[in-house]
């Protein structure tokens, strides 16, 4: 009799243990919490991409020395500005359309607009006038510093373009988005950009 009771108790323990394993392994699916790739439609991908809006992928910090002079027959005004500029570039993901997305099983192809400069400004905490001269017969010209700042910002933007900020922004966008969608469950992710003249 005692042996029968022990057998029944052991059997019940095994059943309860098995039931616990089953519940533990399935509760996420029953509650809608199951892990795994959920993004599998063009509309869902589009929503995910556009929710990132401006993807700022690269930031350049540059310095520029600008000399501004205004010479008249009765004297010269001169200003030397040390400008510290910041230029940012990225991809406008809000411009991605449903036609720019192709899904084939666990493969994703995404066509993006070309990167562009999203912001450029002078860091006022580090931009300063290092030298200023006002001719003996000249009055102080308040507009010279503003002109020097505008020139510095324009030249800093040009320097960022020449240094390859858009190329770097393109590469960083590829890396960032490839990693994002691979984490979302896609095995292969192909990122391309809409070149001028392309269909």
C-alpha positions, 0 to 999 in steps of 0.5 A, a space after each residue: 500500500 505504501 509502495 502504491 502511494 509512493 508511486 502515485 505521488 511520484 507520478 503526480 510530481 512528474 506530471 506537475 513538473 511537465 506541466 510547469 515546463 510546458 507553461 513556462 515554455 509557452 506563456 510568452 506565445 499565449 500572452 503575445 510576448 513571443 520573441 522573434 521577428 515581427 516586422 515582415 510587411 512593407 508597411 511595418 518596415 516603412 513605419 519603422 524607418 520613418 519613425 527614425 526621421 532624421 538619421 544623423 549619422 556623422 558629425 564633423 568638427 572643423 576650425 577655420 581662420 578667417 581674415 576680413 579686411 576693409 581698406 579705404 584711402 583714409 584707413 583700414 579695418 581688419 579682423 581675424 576670426 578663429 571659427 570653431 564649426 560643427 557640420 552634421 550630415 545624415 539621411 532623411 528617412 521620412 522620404 522613404 516610400 513603400 516602393 523603396 522596400 523589398 522583402 523576400 522571406 528573411 531578406 530585405 532590400 532598402 532604397 534610401 535618399 542620398 545623405 545631405 548636410 542636416 546642420 552647420 553652425 559655429 560653436 560660440 564657446 570656442 569661436 572668437 576674434 583673435 585680432 582686430 585693427 581699426 584705422 586711425 580715421 576709421 570708425 569701428 565696423 560692427 558688421 565686420 565680425 558678422 561677415 567673418 562669421 558668415 564666411 567662416 561657416 560657408 568655408 567650413 561647410 565646403 571643407 566638410 564636403 571636400 573631406 567626404 562628410 556625405 560619403 561617411 554619412 552614407 557608410 554610417 547609415 548602411 552600418 546602422 540600418 543593417 544592424 537594426 534590421 538584422 536585430 529585427 530578424 532579417 538574415 540579409 539586409 541590402 542598403 542602397 541609395 537613390 543615385 541621380 538618373 537611377 530609375 
